[in-house]
Amino acid sequence: MAKLRGPHLSTPLTLLGSDRDALLRGDPGAVAPGEDARYLVTRAGAVTLREEVDGTLHAVLEEADPRDGALQPLVLLGRRDGFRVLAAEIAEPSPELDAPGRDLRDLRRVADQLVDSDADLAAAAVAMGAWHRSMRHCPQCGSALEPEMAGWVLRCREDGTEQFPRTDPAVIMAVRDGQDRLLLARNAHFPRGFHSVLAGFVEPGESLENAVTREVAEEVGITVEEVEYVGSQPWPFPRSLMLGYRAWAPDGGELALQEEEIAEARWFSREELAAALEAGEIALPGTASMGRALIDDWYGRSAQR
């Protein structure tokens, strides 16, 4: 992975440990069976992992195709130790498809336990599994789609148009006021007490910085005057790319909440956040998320142990 200049936040899913070997995707044999093929099994956001005694999780690469004739395409993830690593999305559990002892874990919940070298494999496998589950017919004519380029392209049988994996850009921002307080909010769909920084999807024709400003104004009614990009994170649940920012609203001000989106929001000093966490009044995102990385960046260390 190339070194990054300037301020940068990283999370478990930003790590790079594999060679994607994208040039191999055009080879018709890229996803063919063979002694050099290994399979990373996924199912609806879960991935097959092995837990070590120290609690770390490793991706399990199986030697046999686990799909048992299922139509879901294989996807070439790249190479690992001389093997072609193929993502294999399986259906819901059954004696035929879910081998005894296979430990499928929800990646969203366990990403912070993954060893560095497996984070990108798991993220790509889960994202591509979600895309192939949802993209089965041509959006122009409704005909069936056929996989090409080792699962990275789907082509319409009738009109020949190509479909590519979709990634939705979303900004996520830690907004600070003139007293260096942090704005935390609870989305209307979050469990009671769960707070995080603000986030929202980028709209067509909009820059990332403008998306930060717009989302903050829409959701809490304050004006951001300065933004600073600090890093990105794939969030394959099902297909987002989170683009992280620090943002400043020097005047702070009274919050005007977008009620259908934001249930509650407030400014926190570091002391107030620590007290609220200690009292169990609020909970923060898990350490695998960009939201938590932004909170810890402001706090100066992990805000919750």
N, C-alpha and C positions, 0 to 999 in steps of 0.2 A: 504493500500500500504506500502511495506517495506521501511524504511528510506534508503536513498542513501548516501554513504560516498563519500567525495571528491567533486570536482567542478561539478556542475550540472546545466544545464539550463532547464527550463520547459516552456511549451507553453500550451494553453488551451486544446489541444488534448492529452496531456500527463497525464491528471488527471484521477484518478480512483475513481468512486463513486458507482459501482454496484458489486454484487456478480455474477460472470458468472455461477456458479453452474454447472461446466463441467461434474460432475459425473451424473447429471440428463439426459444428452444427450442420454444415452443408454436406457432410459425408453421409450417404444413405445408411451406412452401418453404425452411425453414432449411437443409436439406441437399440441396436440388435443384441441378442443374447451372445454371451461369450465368456471365456474364462477371466477376462479382464473387466467384466461388468460387476458392479455392486449396486445395491438398491437401498435407497433411504425411503422408508415407508411413512406416509402421512395420511391423515384422515381428518377432514373438516377442522383444520387449524391445529391439530395435534401431530406430533412427530415421535418416532420411535427412539427412545433414549435409554442409556444404561447409567445407573447411579453408582458411584464409587463410595468407598467407606468414608471419604472426607466430605461427601455431600455434593461433589461436582457431578455434572451430567455430560455424557459423551454421546454423540450420534452413533447409532448402530447401523452398520452397512451390511445388509444381508446378501447372500450369494445367489439366491434363487428369486426369480420374478414372483412377487407375492400376489399379483392381480388375478391369477387363476382364470384367464380368459376375459376379464372385464374390459370394457371399451375405453376406459380412461387412458389417454396417451402417456407414455413415458416421457420424461424431460431430462435432457442432459444438463446436469448441474456443473460439470467440469471434471477435473482430474484430482485424485488424491492418492499419493503413494503409488503412482503408476496405474491405478484403476480408473475406469470411467464410472463416475457416480451418477446414477439415474434416480430421479424422484419418481416414486410410484404411489399415487393416490389410491387408496382402497375404499370400499364401500363400508357401510355400517357393519358392526361385528357379526360374524357368523363362523361356524366351525371351519368352513372352507377358506375364508378370507382372513381371519384373525388368528394367527398361529398362537398356540399356547405359550405363555411367557413373554409375548411381545408387549413391551411397556410403552404405550402411547401417552404422551404428556402434552397438555395444552401449552403451546409455546408462549402464549401471552403471560402465563403464570410462572413459568420456570426459566425464562430467558436469562435471568441474572445468575442462574446456576450453571449455565452452559460453559464449557471450556472455550477459550477464545477461538481456537481453530475451527470450531463447529458452528459458530454463530451464523455466519453467512450462508452455509449450507442449509441450515434449518430454515432461515428466513426465506431463502429463494424457493425451497421445496414447498413450504406452506403457501406462499404467494401464488406459485404456479399451479398448485393443486386447486386453489380457490378459483383461479381464472378458468381452468379447464372444466370445472364443475358448472360454472355459470355461462360459459361461452360455447354453445353447442350448435347454434344455427346462425346463418348469415343475417345480419341486421338489415340488409337491403332486400333480400328476396325470400328469406326463411329456409333456404336449402341447407343441407347438412354441411358441416365444416370438416376438413381433413387436416391432420397435423403435418407440418413440414418443419424443416430446420430443427430437427431433434426436439420437437415440441414447442418451439418458441414462436412459431407462426401457424395460423390456421387459415386454410384457403377454402373458398366456397367452391363446391363441386360444379355449380351451374354458371356463375358469372366470373369466376376466377379471382374475385377480390380477396385481398389478404387482411387478416385481423392480427393485431399485435397485442401483447400483454398490456393492460392498462394500469397506470399508476396515477393516483390522485394526489396532487400537491396540497399540503395543508400547513399553515403557519401556526406556530405555538410560541407564546411570548410571555416572558416574565416582566410585568409592568411595575415600575418603581415610581414613587413620588419624590417630591423635594426633600422629604425627611428620610429617604432611603427605606421607606416601608414597601412591602411587597403586596400586590393585589392577588388575593386568592378567591376563588368562586366555586360554588356548587352548581353544576349543571342540573337542570330540572329532571333529567333522567338518571342522575347519580343517586346512589344510596344516601340516606340521611347522614350528614357528618363528613362525607367524602369531599375534599376540596382539592383543587389544582389550579394551575395557571390557565389563562384563556387560550383558546385555539379555534381555528376555523378553516374551512376550505378556501383555496384561491379561486376566484371567479374568472371566467374567460375575459381576455383583454386586460388583465390586471397584473401589475408587478407585485412581487412578494412584499415589498415595503408598504405599498398601498393597501395590500390585504391586511397587514398588521394594524394599520391605522383604522381602516374601516371596521374590522371585527371588534376592536376595542370600543370604538364609538358606538357601534350598534348594540353591543352586549351590555355595556355598563355606562355609556354616556359620557365618557371622558376623552380628552384630546391628547394623543401621543405626539410629542414634538421631536423625538429622536429615536432611532432604532439601530441595533447592531447585530449583525448575523453572527451566530456562534456555532453552528453545526447542523447536521442533518441526521436523520435516522429512518431506515425503512420500518414501516409498521404494517406488516402483511395481514391485517385483520379487517377487511380482506386485502386492501391494495393501496395503502396510503404511503406517502413519503412525508415525514414530518420535518419542517424547516424551522430551526430554533432561533429565537431572537431575544436579546435584552431590549427593553423599551422603557422610555422615560416620559412620564407625564408630570413635569415639575410642580404644577399647581395642584395636583391631586384633585381634590374637590369631592362634592357629594356625588354618590353613585346613583345612576338612573338605570335600573335593571330592565332588560328585555325579558319580560315575565315568562313567555313561553319557552325561553331558552335557559335563563339563569334564575335559580331559586333563591340564592343568597350570595352575597359577596361583601368583602371588607378588606381594609388595609391592615396589614400586620407588621409590627416591629419584630425584631428577632426575639425579644423577650416575650412578647405577646404570643408569638407562634409556639415557642417552647412551652409556655404555660398552658395553652390550649391543647397541645399534644399530650402533655403530662396529665391533664384532667380528662382526657378522652373525649373532648368536645369535637375534635375534628380528626380525620385520617388523611394521609397523603398517598399519592400514587406509589406503586412499587418501584424498586430501583432499576428495573429494566426499561423504564419509560423516559422519554425526553422531558416530560413534565417534571419528573422528580429530579433529573439532572439540572434543570434550570432553577428549581427551588434550592437545591443544595449549593449551586453556584452562588446564589444570592446570600444564603445563610452562612457560607464560609466553611462548612463541613456538612456531614450528613445531618439533616434536620430531625431525623427520627432513628433511634437505634433499636 
